[in-house]
Amino acid sequence: MNRMQSAPFPAAAGWFKSSYSAANNECIEVAHMVAQVGIRDSKLSRRSGFTISDHAFAQFVAGLKGTLEARSR
């Protein structure tokens, strides 16, 4: 079972925003970590975020891509 964990993240974790981020900065940031991906709100970057397994994140992204591809048909 994959469980989300709340965790404070160091500033040097290598956070980045999607190139699809909105102009008003409403987006999430992600950081790839060992066997996990950290996720946090870009407007609340000094607060905790959560982590999920790298496998679960890959499935999430694949699902999003599939949804976008289906909409473009």
N, CA, C and O atoms as a GROMACS GRO file, in nm:
protein
  292
    1MET      N    1   0.084  -0.117   0.000
    1MET     CA    2   0.000   0.000   0.000
    1MET      C    3   0.089   0.124   0.000
    1MET      O    4   0.181   0.136   0.081
    2ASN      N    5   0.062   0.215  -0.091
    2ASN     CA    6   0.135   0.342  -0.095
    2ASN      C    7   0.067   0.440  -0.004
    2ASN      O    8  -0.054   0.460  -0.012
    3ARG      N    9   0.143   0.502   0.083
    3ARG     CA   10   0.087   0.601   0.174
    3ARG      C   11   0.161   0.732   0.153
    3ARG      O   12   0.282   0.734   0.131
    4MET      N   13   0.086   0.840   0.159
    4MET     CA   14   0.148   0.972   0.150
    4MET      C   15   0.201   1.007   0.288
    4MET      O   16   0.140   0.975   0.390
    5GLN      N   17   0.315   1.074   0.289
    5GLN     CA   18   0.376   1.115   0.415
    5GLN      C   19   0.399   1.265   0.411
    5GLN      O   20   0.453   1.318   0.314
    6SER      N   21   0.359   1.334   0.517
    6SER     CA   22   0.390   1.476   0.529
    6SER      C   23   0.533   1.488   0.578
    6SER      O   24   0.574   1.419   0.671
    7ALA      N   25   0.609   1.577   0.514
    7ALA     CA   26   0.749   1.589   0.552
    7ALA      C   27   0.800   1.728   0.519
    7ALA      O   28   0.765   1.784   0.415
    8PRO      N   29   0.882   1.786   0.606
    8PRO     CA   30   0.946   1.912   0.569
    8PRO      C   31   1.058   1.882   0.470
    8PRO      O   32   1.132   1.785   0.488
    9PHE      N   33   1.071   1.964   0.368
    9PHE     CA   34   1.171   1.938   0.266
    9PHE      C   35   1.280   2.044   0.270
    9PHE      O   36   1.250   2.162   0.290
   10PRO      N   37   1.403   2.005   0.252
   10PRO     CA   38   1.511   2.104   0.248
   10PRO      C   39   1.502   2.188   0.122
   10PRO      O   40   1.456   2.141   0.018
   11ALA      N   41   1.547   2.312   0.131
   11ALA     CA   42   1.542   2.404   0.017
   11ALA      C   43   1.625   2.351  -0.100
   11ALA      O   44   1.594   2.382  -0.216
   12ALA      N   45   1.728   2.274  -0.073
   12ALA     CA   46   1.817   2.224  -0.178
   12ALA      C   47   1.772   2.090  -0.236
   12ALA      O   48   1.853   2.018  -0.292
   13ALA      N   49   1.645   2.057  -0.224
   13ALA     CA   50   1.596   1.928  -0.271
   13ALA      C   51   1.586   1.920  -0.423
   13ALA      O   52   1.560   1.812  -0.476
   14GLY      N   53   1.605   2.029  -0.494
   14GLY     CA   54   1.597   2.028  -0.640
   14GLY      C   55   1.455   2.042  -0.692
   14GLY      O   56   1.414   1.970  -0.783
   15TRP      N   57   1.381   2.134  -0.635
   15TRP     CA   58   1.241   2.157  -0.672
   15TRP      C   59   1.232   2.220  -0.810
   15TRP      O   60   1.317   2.301  -0.847
   16PHE      N   61   1.128   2.184  -0.886
   16PHE     CA   62   1.102   2.250  -1.012
   16PHE      C   63   0.952   2.254  -1.039
   16PHE      O   64   0.876   2.172  -0.988
   17LYS      N   65   0.912   2.350  -1.120
   17LYS     CA   66   0.772   2.368  -1.158
   17LYS      C   67   0.754   2.316  -1.301
   17LYS      O   68   0.848   2.312  -1.380
   18SER      N   69   0.632   2.279  -1.331
   18SER     CA   70   0.598   2.236  -1.466
   18SER      C   71   0.610   2.354  -1.563
   18SER      O   72   0.587   2.469  -1.526
   19SER      N   73   0.646   2.324  -1.685
   19SER     CA   74   0.650   2.428  -1.788
   19SER      C   75   0.508   2.474  -1.824
   19SER      O   76   0.491   2.574  -1.892
   20TYR      N   77   0.408   2.401  -1.777
   20TYR     CA   78   0.268   2.436  -1.801
   20TYR      C   79   0.210   2.519  -1.686
   20TYR      O   80   0.089   2.540  -1.682
   21SER      N   81   0.292   2.565  -1.595
   21SER     CA   82   0.245   2.642  -1.479
   21SER      C   83   0.170   2.767  -1.523
   21SER      O   84   0.204   2.830  -1.624
   22ALA      N   85   0.068   2.801  -1.446
   22ALA     CA   86  -0.011   2.921  -1.476
   22ALA      C   87   0.072   3.047  -1.452
   22ALA      O   88   0.165   3.046  -1.372
   23ALA      N   89   0.036   3.153  -1.520
   23ALA     CA   90   0.109   3.280  -1.509
   23ALA      C   91   0.099   3.338  -1.368
   23ALA      O   92   0.190   3.409  -1.324
   24ASN      N   93  -0.009   3.308  -1.296
   24ASN     CA   94  -0.026   3.363  -1.161
   24ASN      C   95   0.035   3.272  -1.054
   24ASN      O   96   0.004   3.284  -0.936
   25ASN      N   97   0.122   3.181  -1.097
   25ASN     CA   98   0.201   3.098  -1.005
   25ASN      C   99   0.118   2.995  -0.928
   25ASN      O  100   0.160   2.951  -0.821
   26GLU      N  101   0.003   2.956  -0.981
   26GLU     CA  102  -0.078   2.853  -0.916
   26GLU      C  103  -0.037   2.717  -0.970
   26GLU      O  104  -0.090   2.670  -1.070
   27CYS      N  105   0.057   2.656  -0.904
   27CYS     CA  106   0.107   2.528  -0.951
   27CYS      C  107   0.169   2.451  -0.835
   27CYS      O  108   0.179   2.500  -0.723
   28ILE      N  109   0.208   2.331  -0.867
   28ILE     CA  110   0.281   2.252  -0.769
   28ILE      C  111   0.426   2.245  -0.813
   28ILE      O  112   0.459   2.270  -0.929
   29GLU      N  113   0.511   2.212  -0.719
   29GLU     CA  114   0.652   2.187  -0.747
   29GLU      C  115   0.679   2.043  -0.709
   29GLU      O  116   0.618   1.989  -0.617
   30VAL      N  117   0.771   1.982  -0.781
   30VAL     CA  118   0.810   1.845  -0.749
   30VAL      C  119   0.961   1.838  -0.734
   30VAL      O  120   1.035   1.919  -0.791
   31ALA      N  121   1.006   1.740  -0.658
   31ALA     CA  122   1.149   1.713  -0.641
   31ALA      C  123   1.168   1.563  -0.641
   31ALA      O  124   1.104   1.490  -0.565
   32HIS      N  125   1.257   1.516  -0.727
   32HIS     CA  126   1.287   1.374  -0.732
   32HIS      C  127   1.387   1.340  -0.622
   32HIS      O  128   1.493   1.402  -0.611
   33MET      N  129   1.351   1.241  -0.542
   33MET     CA  130   1.434   1.195  -0.431
   33MET      C  131   1.457   1.046  -0.448
   33MET      O  132   1.400   0.985  -0.539
   34VAL      N  133   1.536   0.986  -0.366
   34VAL     CA  134   1.563   0.843  -0.376
   34VAL      C  135   1.434   0.766  -0.354
   34VAL      O  136   1.379   0.765  -0.244
   35ALA      N  137   1.386   0.700  -0.459
   35ALA     CA  138   1.266   0.615  -0.458
   35ALA      C  139   1.138   0.689  -0.422
   35ALA      O  140   1.035   0.625  -0.396
   36GLN      N  141   1.141   0.821  -0.418
   36GLN     CA  142   1.023   0.900  -0.385
   36GLN      C  143   1.021   1.028  -0.467
   36GLN      O  144   1.122   1.070  -0.524
   37VAL      N  145   0.903   1.089  -0.472
   37VAL     CA  146   0.888   1.220  -0.534
   37VAL      C  147   0.821   1.310  -0.432
   37VAL      O  148   0.716   1.276  -0.378
   38GLY      N  149   0.881   1.424  -0.406
   38GLY     CA  150   0.822   1.522  -0.315
   38GLY      C  151   0.731   1.614  -0.394
   38GLY      O  152   0.762   1.651  -0.508
   39ILE      N  153   0.620   1.652  -0.334
   39ILE     CA  154   0.523   1.741  -0.398
   39ILE      C  155   0.483   1.848  -0.298
   39ILE      O  156   0.455   1.818  -0.182
   40ARG      N  157   0.481   1.974  -0.344
   40ARG     CA  158   0.441   2.084  -0.255
   40ARG      C  159   0.376   2.194  -0.337
   40ARG      O  160   0.391   2.199  -0.459
   41ASP      N  161   0.303   2.280  -0.269
   41ASP     CA  162   0.239   2.395  -0.330
   41ASP      C  163   0.345   2.503  -0.350
   41ASP      O  164   0.418   2.536  -0.256
   42SER      N  165   0.355   2.557  -0.471
   42SER     CA  166   0.458   2.657  -0.498
   42SER      C  167   0.440   2.784  -0.416
   42SER      O  168   0.538   2.854  -0.388
   43LYS      N  169   0.317   2.816  -0.378
   43LYS     CA  170   0.293   2.937  -0.298
   43LYS      C  171   0.326   2.915  -0.151
   43LYS      O  172   0.342   3.011  -0.076
   44LEU      N  173   0.336   2.790  -0.110
   44LEU     CA  174   0.364   2.757   0.030
   44LEU      C  175   0.492   2.674   0.040
   44LEU      O  176   0.498   2.577   0.115
   45SER      N  177   0.593   2.713  -0.035
   45SER     CA  178   0.713   2.632  -0.047
   45SER      C  179   0.793   2.617   0.083
   45SER      O  180   0.875   2.526   0.094
   46ARG      N  181   0.771   2.702   0.179
   46ARG     CA  182   0.842   2.689   0.307
   46ARG      C  183   0.773   2.592   0.402
   46ARG      O  184   0.828   2.556   0.506
   47ARG      N  185   0.654   2.550   0.366
   47ARG     CA  186   0.580   2.454   0.449
   47ARG      C  187   0.605   2.312   0.402
   47ARG      O  188   0.676   2.288   0.304
   48SER      N  189   0.546   2.219   0.474
   48SER     CA  190   0.560   2.078   0.438
   48SER      C  191   0.483   2.046   0.311
   48SER      O  192   0.387   2.114   0.275
   49GLY      N  193   0.527   1.943   0.246
   49GLY     CA  194   0.457   1.887   0.131
   49GLY      C  195   0.430   1.741   0.164
   49GLY      O  196   0.411   1.705   0.280
   50PHE      N  197   0.429   1.659   0.064
   50PHE     CA  198   0.415   1.516   0.088
   50PHE      C  199   0.498   1.440  -0.012
   50PHE      O  200   0.541   1.495  -0.114
   51THR      N  201   0.521   1.314   0.014
   51THR     CA  202   0.597   1.229  -0.076
   51THR      C  203   0.511   1.112  -0.119
   51THR      O  204   0.425   1.065  -0.045
   52ILE      N  205   0.536   1.066  -0.240
   52ILE     CA  206   0.478   0.942  -0.289
   52ILE      C  207   0.591   0.862  -0.354
   52ILE      O  208   0.696   0.917  -0.384
   53SER      N  209   0.568   0.736  -0.375
   53SER     CA  210   0.673   0.654  -0.436
   53SER      C  211   0.694   0.700  -0.580
   53SER      O  212   0.604   0.753  -0.644
   54ASP      N  213   0.815   0.678  -0.630
   54ASP     CA  214   0.844   0.717  -0.768
   54ASP      C  215   0.756   0.639  -0.866
   54ASP      O  216   0.720   0.691  -0.971
   55HIS      N  217   0.722   0.515  -0.832
   55HIS     CA  218   0.635   0.434  -0.916
   55HIS      C  219   0.494   0.494  -0.923
   55HIS      O  220   0.435   0.504  -1.031
   56ALA      N  221   0.440   0.534  -0.808
   56ALA     CA  222   0.306   0.595  -0.806
   56ALA      C  223   0.304   0.726  -0.884
   56ALA      O  224   0.207   0.755  -0.953
   57PHE      N  225   0.411   0.804  -0.875
   57PHE     CA  226   0.417   0.930  -0.948
   57PHE      C  227   0.422   0.904  -1.098
   57PHE      O  228   0.357   0.974  -1.176
   58ALA      N  229   0.499   0.804  -1.140
   58ALA     CA  230   0.507   0.768  -1.281
   58ALA      C  231   0.370   0.726  -1.334
   58ALA      O  232   0.332   0.762  -1.446
   59GLN      N  233   0.295   0.652  -1.256
   59GLN     CA  234   0.160   0.612  -1.296
   59GLN      C  235   0.068   0.734  -1.307
   59GLN      O  236  -0.013   0.743  -1.399
   60PHE      N  237   0.080   0.826  -1.214
   60PHE     CA  238   0.001   0.949  -1.215
   60PHE      C  239   0.028   1.029  -1.342
   60PHE      O  240  -0.065   1.072  -1.409
   61VAL      N  241   0.155   1.049  -1.374
   61VAL     CA  242   0.192   1.126  -1.493
   61VAL      C  243   0.145   1.055  -1.620
   61VAL      O  244   0.094   1.120  -1.712
   62ALA      N  245   0.160   0.924  -1.626
   62ALA     CA  246   0.113   0.848  -1.742
   62ALA      C  247  -0.038   0.863  -1.758
   62ALA      O  248  -0.088   0.876  -1.870
   63GLY      N  249  -0.110   0.863  -1.647
   63GLY     CA  250  -0.255   0.882  -1.653
   63GLY      C  251  -0.292   1.019  -1.705
   63GLY      O  252  -0.386   1.033  -1.784
   64LEU      N  253  -0.218   1.121  -1.661
   64LEU     CA  254  -0.244   1.256  -1.711
   64LEU      C  255  -0.217   1.266  -1.861
   64LEU      O  256  -0.295   1.326  -1.935
   65LYS      N  257  -0.108   1.207  -1.904
   65LYS     CA  258  -0.075   1.211  -2.048
   65LYS      C  259  -0.182   1.140  -2.128
   65LYS      O  260  -0.221   1.187  -2.235
   66GLY      N  261  -0.230   1.027  -2.078
   66GLY     CA  262  -0.335   0.953  -2.148
   66GLY      C  263  -0.463   1.034  -2.158
   66GLY      O  264  -0.531   1.031  -2.261
   67THR      N  265  -0.496   1.105  -2.052
   67THR     CA  266  -0.616   1.190  -2.050
   67THR      C  267  -0.602   1.303  -2.151
   67THR      O  268  -0.696   1.333  -2.225
   68LEU      N  269  -0.486   1.366  -2.154
   68LEU     CA  270  -0.464   1.477  -2.248
   68LEU      C  271  -0.467   1.428  -2.392
   68LEU      O  272  -0.522   1.496  -2.478
   69GLU      N  273  -0.408   1.312  -2.419
   69GLU     CA  274  -0.408   1.257  -2.554
   69GLU      C  275  -0.550   1.223  -2.598
   69GLU      O  276  -0.587   1.248  -2.713
   70ALA      N  277  -0.630   1.168  -2.508
   70ALA     CA  278  -0.768   1.133  -2.540
   70ALA      C  279  -0.850   1.259  -2.572
   70ALA      O  280  -0.936   1.255  -2.659
   71ARG      N  281  -0.824   1.367  -2.503
   71ARG     CA  282  -0.898   1.492  -2.527
   71ARG      C  283  -0.862   1.553  -2.662
   71ARG      O  284  -0.946   1.619  -2.724
   72SER      N  285  -0.739   1.532  -2.708
   72SER     CA  286  -0.695   1.594  -2.833
   72SER      C  287  -0.743   1.518  -2.956
   72SER      O  288  -0.723   1.564  -3.069
   73ARG      N  289  -0.806   1.404  -2.938
   73ARG     CA  290  -0.854   1.324  -3.052
   73ARG      C  291  -0.987   1.372  -3.098
   73ARG      O  292  -1.042   1.317  -3.194
   0.00000   0.00000   0.00000
